[in-house]
Amino acid sequence: MQLLVCVTLVSAFAVYVSGAALDGPKVGLAWANGNNIPLTNFLTPHVGAIHTWSPHCPDGSNSIQCYQMLWGADSGRITDFNNTVKPAGGNKNVILGFNEPNEAGQSNLSPQVACIFWHSIIEPRAKEGYTLVSPATSNAPGGIQWMQQFFQCCSDCTVNAMAVHWFGTSVSSFESWVSQWHVVFNNRDVLVTEYGFQDFNGQQHSADEVVAFYKSVGTWMDQQPWIKKYFPFGFIPSPQSGNPAALMTADGQPTALGLMILNEAY
Ligand SMILES: *[C@@H]1O[C@H](CO)[C@@H](O)[C@H](O)[C@H]1NC(C)=O
């Protein structure tokens, strides 16, 4: 009887264990700078992973996990992905699915078409040792529904963990949106592969308000064992004047806010 209970518990959880590949320091670099900006100033002991919205890993990223992404399903990206992604090993053990397929201006895929390409291009990588992470929808209202429909046609797919994006200004909205991904999708681990303070109504916010936001959500994410990584958006060169949410200076250094996150100094 005791044994039976154990076996049942193990099999109930086994399907969604994302594995050691997602463990380690939680801060991630969402890195659109290729090799143009040296990674050195961004690699603190708190940084565990990088993704580049592509299967490519920049120079100097060997000391952290590099998550390789199939951004979209156009033939150029599929060929690049096939040619670049080798069997898992070293610092390459995680694959990220499509980027914002629910957005016309992003990878723009219906759940059904995304399933077809998951089956043919991404799923074979599970057998090569990869941990597979879901597509990442935007936090537009239909994001959850897109993902539920994806799982209806991809019920046999290996999806070890969920990815999610979020932009806004409310800490409580952030926490409830991210929590939904864990609860609705069978307690899978979650990677927040893009998040940022952004006011879609164009209102100005003080630097104190922006810092308070990142402190609150960072503290909260560090406390949730099912949140494995979070990638603030973005470490891209930006003038700081008038932009209290800038994480990188115009000449490629972390801002004070960027450093706070890179050091988990909440
Ligand atoms: C990519 O690789 C998959 C198998 O992993 C294969 O089915 C597919 O045809 C390949 N596509 C291209 C464009 O190379």
The ligand as an ORCA input file, in Angstrom:
! r2SCAN-3c Opt
* xyz 0 1
  C      14.398     20.262    -39.440
  O      14.602     19.089    -38.682
  C      13.435     18.271    -38.532
  C      13.790     17.090    -37.646
  O      14.341     17.489    -36.426
  C      12.953     17.812    -39.892
  O      11.741     17.091    -39.743
  C      12.686     19.026    -40.769
  O      12.352     18.614    -42.070
  C      13.927     19.919    -40.853
  N      13.553     21.112    -41.607
  C      14.425     21.801    -42.340
  C      13.889     22.968    -43.085
  O      15.615     21.534    -42.392
*
